[in-house]
């Protein structure tokens, strides 16, 4: 899968215009060297990280495991009709494959799995490029939370967040026992903390069998994991403390970001 994005800044107000070359479908990229092109097609773009490197994650697989245990993925694929994206919980198996494997399922009525098979062009197994995005805590950061505002006024708003991107190839599964194992694994993971956990065996077997016929399995073999923790590491210790102090008394979303910021290693070493 290839995608060309051209960024222009020639607008009078300095606005950035993003132009997407819609001809790049099913891996057929136009000749990057033909006359009139402003640059090459990038087919292995990495997640943006500022030059200071403070948002990088030393162990992205560990960050993926932490997020996958509690939040769903946004699975993005590209097929004959363009991009498709679905939100679904996925189980991460770090020891299966070079960088681990993610497994989940979609409703059979969801057209994304058919687009995956169509993009594979009849290959068996039908495996195509995919991206699974897991987003953790995030919140808007007001410049008013920085002590620096009172000192110099040289502050601007930003957004703090934690995210992981798992790149790889995804294939479709229709086997009932594969689906049963995936559903059971997801149920056991998310019911484990409940006082009275629900079990797949609590429902009538015939009912579960019917439900399994209504879903399709997805397995993503990961070939690259990228992670980013943008938690004000580029600010002074005083500014970081100002954000944490405000967020601890804020919304649940802000409180989650404050806890992530407090856990960030070396935050008082700047």
ChimeraX attribute file (.defattr): number of C-alpha atoms within 10 A of each C-alpha:
attribute: neighborCount
match mode: 1-to-1
recipient: residues
	/A:1	17
	/A:2	19
	/A:3	20
	/A:4	19
	/A:5	15
	/A:6	15
	/A:7	11
	/A:8	12
	/A:9	11
	/A:10	10
	/A:11	9
	/A:12	6
	/A:13	7
	/A:14	9
	/A:15	10
	/A:16	11
	/A:17	12
	/A:18	11
	/A:19	11
	/A:20	12
	/A:21	14
	/A:22	10
	/A:23	13
	/A:24	16
	/A:25	19
	/A:26	20
	/A:27	15
	/A:28	11
	/A:29	17
	/A:30	16
	/A:31	10
	/A:32	14
	/A:33	11
	/A:34	10
	/A:35	7
	/A:36	7
	/A:37	12
	/A:38	10
	/A:39	12
	/A:40	14
	/A:41	19
	/A:42	13
	/A:43	12
	/A:44	9
	/A:45	8
	/A:46	11
	/A:47	12
	/A:48	11
	/A:49	14
	/A:50	10
	/A:51	7
	/A:52	9
	/A:53	11
	/A:54	15
	/A:55	20
	/A:56	16
	/A:57	17
	/A:58	11
	/A:59	11
	/A:60	19
	/A:61	20
	/A:62	13
	/A:63	21
	/A:64	23
	/A:65	17
	/A:66	14
	/A:67	21
	/A:68	21
	/A:69	15
	/A:70	14
	/A:71	15
	/A:72	20
	/A:73	25
	/A:74	19
	/A:75	25
	/A:76	17
	/A:77	23
	/A:78	23
	/A:79	22
	/A:80	13
	/A:81	12
	/A:82	12
	/A:83	12
	/A:84	17
	/A:85	15
	/A:86	15
	/A:87	16
	/A:88	16
	/A:89	21
	/A:90	28
	/A:91	20
	/A:92	21
	/A:93	14
	/A:94	16
	/A:95	9
	/A:96	12
	/A:97	12
	/A:98	11
	/A:99	18
	/A:100	20
	/A:101	22
	/A:102	23
	/A:103	23
	/A:104	24
	/A:105	22
	/A:106	19
	/A:107	16
	/A:108	16
	/A:109	11
	/A:110	12
	/A:111	12
	/A:112	22
	/A:113	24
	/A:114	15
	/A:115	19
	/A:116	24
	/A:117	20
	/A:118	18
	/A:119	23
	/A:120	19
	/A:121	13
	/A:122	10
	/A:123	11
	/A:124	9
	/A:125	12
	/A:126	17
	/A:127	22
	/A:128	24
	/A:129	23
	/A:130	23
	/A:131	22
	/A:132	26
	/A:133	22
	/A:134	26
	/A:135	20
	/A:136	22
	/A:137	20
	/A:138	21
	/A:139	20
	/A:140	13
	/A:141	19
	/A:142	13
	/A:143	17
	/A:144	16
	/A:145	20
	/A:146	22
	/A:147	18
	/A:148	17
	/A:149	14
	/A:150	11
	/A:151	8
	/A:152	8
	/A:153	12
	/A:154	10
	/A:155	15
	/A:156	11
	/A:157	10
	/A:158	13
	/A:159	12
	/A:160	19
	/A:161	20
	/A:162	21
	/A:163	19
	/A:164	25
	/A:165	22
	/A:166	27
	/A:167	21
	/A:168	22
	/A:169	18
	/A:170	27
	/A:171	21
	/A:172	21
	/A:173	20
	/A:174	15
	/A:175	12
	/A:176	15
	/A:177	12
	/A:178	14
	/A:179	21
	/A:180	17
	/A:181	11
	/A:182	19
	/A:183	20
	/A:184	13
	/A:185	17
	/A:186	18
	/A:187	15
	/A:188	15
	/A:189	13
	/A:190	14
	/A:191	14
	/A:192	13
	/A:193	9
	/A:194	8
	/A:195	7
	/A:196	8
	/A:197	13
	/A:198	14
	/A:199	12
	/A:200	15
	/A:201	9
	/A:202	9
	/A:203	10
	/A:204	9
	/A:205	11
	/A:206	9
	/A:207	9
	/A:208	15
	/A:209	13
	/A:210	10
	/A:211	12
	/A:212	22
	/A:213	14
	/A:214	12
	/A:215	18
	/A:216	22
	/A:217	23
	/A:218	24
	/A:219	19
	/A:220	27
	/A:221	24
	/A:222	24
	/A:223	14
	/A:224	16
	/A:225	21
	/A:226	21
	/A:227	26
	/A:228	22
	/A:229	23
	/A:230	21
	/A:231	26
	/A:232	23
	/A:233	22
	/A:234	16
	/A:235	14
	/A:236	17
	/A:237	14
	/A:238	14
	/A:239	20
	/A:240	22
	/A:241	21
	/A:242	16
	/A:243	23
	/A:244	22
	/A:245	14
	/A:246	15
	/A:247	21
	/A:248	16
	/A:249	11
	/A:250	13
	/A:251	12
	/A:252	13
	/A:253	15
	/A:254	22
	/A:255	20
	/A:256	18
	/A:257	25
	/A:258	27
	/A:259	14
	/A:260	20
	/A:261	22
	/A:262	15
	/A:263	10
	/A:264	14
	/A:265	9
	/A:266	9
	/A:267	18
	/A:268	12
	/A:269	7
	/A:270	10
